């Protein structure tokens, strides 16, 4: 009896995981936030948000692993979206040789790009930096599930 109950629970958990997972496929994407596309091309340089079509560096390869985490790399340079050291609010996002895992959380047809490691027990997401410079840099921000933190991922190629 105990064994069959454990099996039933395991099957139920697997079904719930499949039903609540969003459909995502690896590929090349435009990552858009507030009518701006994520861009960047230099090692250690900033990930910035500029209007669509103003740079050839606005395509990103998003690859999901077996744990549903993703890496995000610039299609042209091969550099990964990352941040230096530990995550904290307002830390700029940069491009790095070292892959960094991110979590995608879907709300309707948009996504939150979340840092896997929390800061002081709270989640951080990729967003526009509150520092008003041009072009605006991408930075980590407290997760608030607000519209200005929702990214549109438009698939361009496989």
Backbone bond lengths (Angstrom), bond angles and torsions (degrees), N, CA, C in turn:
res aa  C-N    CA-C-N  psi(-1)  N-CA   C-N-CA  omega(-1)  CA-C   N-CA-C  phi
1 X - - - 1.449 - - 1.531 111.38 -
2 X 1.310 117.89 -44.77 1.462 122.01 -179.24 1.520 110.69 -64.75
3 X 1.316 115.77 -40.46 1.458 120.08 -179.63 1.528 111.53 -65.04
4 X 1.318 117.68 -42.61 1.461 120.40 179.74 1.530 111.07 -69.23
5 X 1.321 118.22 -33.42 1.467 121.09 176.50 1.526 110.24 -66.42
6 X 1.325 116.79 -41.54 1.470 120.68 178.75 1.526 110.41 -64.69
7 X 1.324 117.03 -40.82 1.458 121.19 177.98 1.531 110.64 -64.05
8 X 1.329 115.98 -43.65 1.460 120.52 178.32 1.532 110.83 -59.53
9 X 1.313 117.05 -45.13 1.469 121.38 179.99 1.526 110.57 -63.86
10 X 1.333 117.31 -41.85 1.466 121.11 179.13 1.527 110.74 -62.13
11 X 1.319 117.28 -42.25 1.462 121.47 178.64 1.525 110.16 -65.89
12 X 1.316 116.91 -42.40 1.459 121.48 179.10 1.531 111.51 -62.00
13 X 1.319 116.94 -42.78 1.465 121.44 177.69 1.526 110.15 -62.08
14 X 1.324 117.67 -43.55 1.467 121.53 179.38 1.529 110.85 -62.38
15 X 1.318 117.30 -41.37 1.467 121.01 179.06 1.527 110.55 -64.16
16 X 1.319 117.33 -43.58 1.464 121.28 178.99 1.524 110.45 -61.99
17 X 1.336 117.49 -41.68 1.462 120.56 179.24 1.522 111.34 -62.86
18 X 1.311 117.15 -41.95 1.463 120.98 179.50 1.526 110.54 -67.05
19 X 1.314 117.08 -41.70 1.466 120.70 -177.77 1.522 112.87 -70.15
20 X 1.315 117.82 -30.36 1.465 120.02 -178.03 1.520 112.85 -93.02
21 X 1.322 118.21 -9.20 1.468 120.78 179.05 1.523 109.42 -73.81
22 X 1.317 117.08 145.68 1.452 120.45 176.70 1.521 108.37 -91.23
23 X 1.309 114.93 158.85 1.451 120.13 -179.80 1.518 108.40 -87.71
24 X 1.301 116.26 118.69 1.456 121.74 -179.34 1.514 108.01 -141.49
25 X 1.323 116.66 136.78 1.457 120.01 176.79 1.520 109.55 -123.14
26 X 1.319 115.60 145.77 1.460 120.82 176.32 1.524 109.39 -59.57
27 X 1.305 115.60 150.95 1.451 119.05 176.73 1.511 112.31 164.94
28 X 1.329 114.28 -171.41 1.463 122.01 178.75 1.528 107.22 -99.56
29 X 1.330 115.45 128.63 1.462 121.94 -173.72 1.523 111.82 -130.27
30 X 1.321 115.28 154.87 1.458 121.99 160.53 1.524 105.26 -92.88
31 X 1.332 117.18 134.84 1.457 122.33 178.68 1.523 107.29 -110.68
32 X 1.320 115.92 107.61 1.463 121.57 -172.82 1.522 111.06 -110.92
33 X 1.328 115.22 136.50 1.461 122.67 176.84 1.524 107.59 -139.59
34 X 1.320 116.52 120.56 1.467 121.97 179.41 1.536 112.59 51.39
35 X 1.328 116.40 50.51 1.471 123.56 177.18 1.529 114.15 64.77
36 X 1.298 117.41 17.64 1.464 122.27 175.85 1.524 108.61 -124.79
37 X 1.339 115.83 148.22 1.457 120.49 179.10 1.518 110.26 -104.29
38 X 1.327 114.87 142.39 1.458 120.91 175.84 1.523 108.80 -66.68
39 X 1.317 116.52 136.17 1.457 121.56 179.48 1.521 109.61 -145.21
40 X 1.293 115.61 166.19 1.464 121.92 178.45 1.509 108.84 158.19
41 X 1.339 116.57 149.37 1.459 117.44 -177.72 1.517 114.58 -150.14
42 X 1.331 119.19 -0.52 1.463 118.14 -175.90 1.525 111.85 -116.52
43 X 1.311 115.47 138.20 1.463 122.73 -179.69 1.526 109.81 -56.20
44 X 1.320 117.22 123.14 1.454 122.29 -178.54 1.512 113.62 79.95
45 X 1.332 116.33 -7.14 1.463 120.86 -179.77 1.517 111.37 -79.57
46 X 1.321 115.98 168.38 1.459 119.93 -176.00 1.523 113.10 -76.06
47 X 1.322 114.65 150.25 1.459 121.48 166.17 1.522 104.93 -89.34
48 X 1.324 116.40 123.59 1.462 120.72 -173.64 1.518 110.35 -123.05
49 X 1.310 115.35 164.38 1.456 121.94 178.42 1.520 108.64 -116.43
50 X 1.331 115.50 116.56 1.462 119.99 -179.63 1.530 109.05 -130.21
51 X 1.331 116.80 160.33 1.462 119.26 -179.69 1.534 111.95 -57.28
52 X 1.298 114.27 147.49 1.459 122.30 -179.46 1.523 111.10 -55.21
53 X 1.345 116.03 136.56 1.452 121.81 174.64 1.511 115.49 86.82
54 X 1.317 118.17 -0.52 1.461 119.73 -178.30 1.524 113.38 -92.99
55 X 1.320 117.79 1.89 1.458 120.41 179.93 1.522 109.48 -153.21
56 X 1.317 115.52 149.37 1.468 120.21 176.01 1.523 110.84 -85.23
57 X 1.320 117.23 -0.71 1.468 121.37 -174.84 1.521 112.30 -102.50
58 X 1.326 117.56 28.47 1.451 120.89 -174.58 1.528 113.76 -100.66
59 X 1.312 117.83 14.79 1.461 120.96 177.61 1.521 109.30 -108.93
60 X 1.336 115.36 137.99 1.461 121.79 -174.42 1.517 110.40 -131.43
61 X 1.322 116.48 134.28 1.463 121.54 174.67 1.521 107.57 -88.77
62 X 1.324 115.35 121.23 1.462 121.54 178.82 1.523 107.11 -110.41
63 X 1.334 115.57 121.07 1.461 121.71 -175.16 1.520 109.46 -124.63
64 X 1.322 115.40 125.10 1.463 120.89 -178.76 1.520 109.94 -95.28
65 X 1.350 116.72 139.30 1.463 119.94 176.78 1.530 110.08 -97.25
66 X 1.332 116.47 -176.53 1.464 121.00 -176.06 1.524 113.17 -68.72
67 X 1.334 118.45 -13.44 1.468 121.43 178.10 1.528 111.64 -99.24
68 X 1.325 117.16 8.66 1.470 125.03 -179.72 1.524 113.93 73.29
69 X 1.327 117.90 9.58 1.460 120.39 171.49 1.522 107.74 -83.59
70 X 1.333 117.16 158.22 1.459 120.32 -178.55 1.520 110.88 -125.24
71 X 1.327 114.92 154.80 1.461 121.21 165.33 1.522 105.98 -111.62
72 X 1.324 115.20 148.69 1.460 121.77 -177.62 1.520 107.19 -126.09
73 X 1.332 116.31 115.40 1.467 119.77 -178.74 1.523 110.22 -125.25
74 X 1.318 115.24 145.33 1.454 120.95 177.91 1.523 108.60 -68.22
75 X 1.302 117.31 127.55 1.463 121.78 -175.09 1.524 111.84 -63.24
76 X 1.313 118.12 -36.33 1.460 121.34 -177.10 1.533 111.91 -77.92
77 X 1.328 117.77 -47.65 1.470 121.14 -174.24 1.525 113.45 -91.94
78 X 1.338 117.53 -22.44 1.460 120.95 -175.55 1.522 113.18 78.80
79 X 1.326 118.08 0.70 1.464 121.57 -179.62 1.526 110.36 -80.04
80 X 1.332 115.45 150.09 1.459 121.95 -174.43 1.526 112.63 -96.09
81 X 1.324 115.65 146.34 1.455 121.40 171.58 1.523 107.71 -70.53
82 X 1.335 116.48 126.25 1.466 120.24 -173.42 1.528 109.69 -155.13
83 X 1.313 114.76 -173.56 1.465 122.50 170.26 1.517 106.42 -147.29
84 X 1.321 116.52 156.69 1.466 120.95 -179.68 1.522 110.90 -76.64
85 X 1.322 115.83 135.53 1.463 123.51 173.32 1.519 112.11 56.59
86 X 1.340 117.15 -138.76 1.462 121.26 -176.15 1.526 111.36 -83.22
87 X 1.344 116.12 150.33 1.461 119.00 179.35 1.529 111.26 -71.62
88 X 1.323 115.48 145.10 1.462 121.50 172.38 1.525 107.53 -157.79
89 X 1.327 117.78 156.73 1.462 120.35 -178.26 1.526 111.87 -57.53
90 X 1.319 115.13 141.61 1.469 125.07 177.35 1.522 114.42 71.18
91 X 1.327 118.36 7.15 1.466 120.40 176.12 1.525 108.17 -72.67
92 X 1.336 115.99 128.57 1.457 120.70 -179.36 1.526 111.03 -65.93
93 X 1.333 115.22 145.40 1.457 121.18 172.10 1.520 107.39 -86.52
94 X 1.321 115.24 142.53 1.462 121.78 -177.12 1.518 109.41 -130.66
95 X 1.327 115.79 177.75 1.455 121.36 172.57 1.518 108.36 -107.73
96 X 1.334 115.41 135.02 1.457 121.22 -172.27 1.526 110.87 -138.41
97 X 1.341 115.04 156.01 1.471 120.17 173.03 1.524 111.49 -70.70
98 X 1.324 116.52 -27.33 1.469 121.54 -174.54 1.529 110.40 -87.92
99 X 1.331 116.89 126.20 1.461 119.05 177.70 1.528 111.12 -65.83
100 X 1.316 116.13 144.62 1.458 122.78 177.18 1.519 107.40 -129.33
101 X 1.311 116.50 133.32 1.461 120.52 179.89 1.523 110.84 -83.73
102 X 1.322 114.92 142.13 1.454 124.29 177.14 1.523 108.24 -127.83
103 X 1.312 116.29 159.56 1.462 121.49 175.44 1.526 107.90 -112.34
104 X 1.325 116.65 129.82 1.461 121.14 174.43 1.522 108.24 -97.86
105 X 1.313 117.02 127.72 1.461 122.52 174.91 1.516 107.23 -117.86
106 X 1.324 115.94 124.92 1.459 119.60 -175.06 1.521 111.59 -95.82
107 X 1.339 115.65 135.45 1.462 123.67 171.45 1.526 105.33 -129.42
108 X 1.316 116.63 115.00 1.461 121.37 -174.92 1.529 109.09 55.67
109 X 1.329 117.71 -121.82 1.466 120.23 -178.56 1.527 111.84 -103.93
110 X 1.334 117.65 14.02 1.467 121.50 -179.14 1.523 110.21 -121.04
111 X 1.336 114.86 170.29 1.462 120.48 -174.43 1.523 111.46 -132.62
112 X 1.317 115.33 149.80 1.454 122.28 165.77 1.517 106.01 -101.27
113 X 1.316 117.32 133.45 1.462 122.24 176.48 1.521 105.86 -101.15
114 X 1.334 116.39 104.78 1.457 121.87 -171.99 1.520 111.92 -103.73
115 X 1.336 115.29 140.49 1.461 120.41 170.27 1.524 107.12 -68.46
116 X 1.327 117.63 138.96 1.459 121.28 -178.95 1.528 110.24 -70.15
117 X 1.325 116.34 -42.90 1.465 121.15 -178.97 1.527 109.39 -85.20
118 X 1.336 116.70 129.96 1.458 121.34 -179.10 1.526 111.41 -83.17
119 X 1.315 115.97 165.46 1.463 122.96 175.72 1.523 107.30 -120.13
120 X 1.328 116.12 119.41 1.466 122.25 -178.54 1.527 111.53 51.04
121 X 1.330 115.67 39.78 1.455 121.23 176.89 1.522 115.21 76.08
122 X 1.318 117.61 7.91 1.465 121.12 -179.89 1.522 110.40 -119.29
123 X 1.335 114.51 149.94 1.460 120.11 -178.57 1.520 111.40 -81.73
124 X 1.330 114.68 148.21 1.462 122.51 176.49 1.522 108.88 -121.67
125 X 1.313 116.69 146.54 1.462 121.81 179.35 1.523 110.01 -128.89
126 X 1.327 115.29 159.48 1.466 121.05 173.52 1.525 108.02 -74.58
127 X 1.332 115.73 132.91 1.464 121.40 -178.28 1.525 108.85 -154.48
128 X 1.320 116.17 -177.72 1.462 120.83 173.67 1.521 107.86 -79.61
129 X 1.310 116.50 134.70 1.460 121.10 178.36 1.529 110.32 -61.77
130 X 1.334 117.21 143.02 1.466 119.13 176.28 1.534 112.66 -72.52
131 X 1.326 117.02 -12.28 1.461 120.76 177.26 1.524 107.55 -74.77
132 X 1.309 117.00 121.26 1.456 121.77 -173.77 1.522 111.20 -90.02
133 X 1.335 115.05 88.00 1.457 122.35 174.02 1.518 107.39 -128.99
134 X 1.319 117.23 164.22 1.466 120.57 179.22 1.505 110.14 -117.06
135 X 1.322 119.40 135.07 1.457 125.09 -9.17 1.526 110.50 -72.13
136 X 1.322 116.82 152.11 1.461 118.83 -177.79 1.527 111.28 -66.03
137 X 1.326 116.87 130.14 1.456 119.69 177.19 1.529 111.26 -79.83
138 X 1.309 115.53 152.97 1.463 120.89 171.43 1.525 107.06 -83.90
139 X 1.319 116.25 143.57 1.462 120.91 -177.96 1.523 109.17 -149.44
140 X 1.321 115.60 165.39 1.455 120.39 174.46 1.522 109.24 -78.30
141 X 1.320 115.68 142.82 1.457 121.82 -179.32 1.524 108.52 -140.78
142 X 1.337 116.96 154.04 1.460 119.39 175.24 1.524 109.01 -57.29
143 X 1.329 116.91 135.82 1.464 121.09 178.88 1.526 109.02 -70.47
144 X 1.325 115.94 117.86 1.462 121.19 178.99 1.523 111.67 -121.92
145 X 1.324 115.92 -3.84 1.465 121.71 -178.34 1.527 111.36 56.04
146 X 1.325 116.06 37.56 1.463 120.82 179.42 1.528 109.98 -97.05
147 X 1.331 115.74 163.21 1.462 120.46 -177.30 1.521 112.84 -59.14
148 X 1.329 117.62 -32.51 1.465 119.22 -178.36 1.525 112.70 -77.78
149 X 1.331 116.62 6.13 1.462 121.39 174.02 1.527 111.75 -116.75
150 X 1.322 117.04 1.83 1.465 121.95 -178.07 1.524 110.09 -91.33
151 X 1.319 115.47 122.49 1.465 122.47 -179.88 1.524 109.81 -97.31
152 X 1.328 115.86 142.32 1.457 121.75 170.20 1.520 107.11 -99.65
153 X 1.328 116.61 123.80 1.463 121.84 177.36 1.524 107.56 -105.29
154 X 1.323 116.61 112.37 1.460 121.87 -179.96 1.518 108.56 -106.06
155 X 1.332 115.91 116.15 1.464 119.81 -177.98 1.524 109.97 -74.18
156 X 1.341 115.14 129.16 1.457 122.54 -179.30 1.529 110.99 -104.44
157 X 1.332 116.72 -38.12 1.471 121.35 -177.83 1.524 109.38 -158.46
158 X 1.350 115.16 165.15 1.474 120.52 176.85 1.490 113.09 -78.92
